[in-house]
Amino acid sequence: MNKNEVLTEIVALLNKFEGCNCDYQGLLEDVIAECEDRIAGLECDNN
């Protein structure tokens, strides 16, 4: 999975939350942290 695929998945997840009144800030922060970890891992793999 490359960086663009990861970002596409993030956008898809965010779109699911649009219009949602639930409190998903904590979940969103977890998702972003996980994505940053994966992207950092991808960048390390590419070097």
C-alpha positions as CSV (number, residue, x, y, z in Angstrom):
1,M,0.0,0.0,0.0
2,N,1.5,3.3,-1.0
3,K,1.0,6.7,0.5
4,N,-1.8,7.7,-1.9
5,E,-3.7,4.5,-1.1
6,V,-3.4,5.3,2.6
7,L,-4.6,8.9,2.1
8,T,-7.5,7.6,-0.1
9,E,-8.6,5.3,2.8
10,I,-8.4,8.2,5.2
11,V,-10.7,10.3,3.0
12,A,-13.1,7.4,2.7
13,L,-13.2,7.0,6.5
14,L,-13.7,10.8,7.0
15,N,-16.6,10.8,4.5
16,K,-18.4,8.2,6.6
17,F,-18.3,10.6,9.5
18,E,-19.7,13.6,7.6
19,G,-23.0,14.7,9.1
20,C,-22.5,12.5,12.2
21,N,-23.4,14.1,15.5
22,C,-21.5,11.5,17.5
23,D,-18.3,12.5,19.3
24,Y,-15.6,11.0,17.2
25,Q,-12.8,13.4,17.9
26,G,-10.9,10.8,20.0
27,L,-11.4,8.1,17.3
28,L,-10.3,10.5,14.6
29,E,-7.1,11.3,16.5
30,D,-6.4,7.6,16.9
31,V,-7.0,7.0,13.2
32,I,-4.7,9.9,12.3
33,A,-1.9,8.7,14.6
34,E,-2.2,5.2,13.1
35,C,-2.0,6.6,9.6
36,E,1.0,8.7,10.5
37,D,2.7,5.6,11.9
38,R,2.0,3.6,8.7
39,I,3.1,6.4,6.4
40,A,6.3,6.8,8.4
41,G,6.8,3.1,8.1
42,L,6.2,3.3,4.3
43,E,8.8,6.1,4.0
44,C,11.3,4.0,5.9
45,D,10.7,1.0,3.7
46,N,11.2,3.1,0.6
47,N,14.7,4.4,1.7
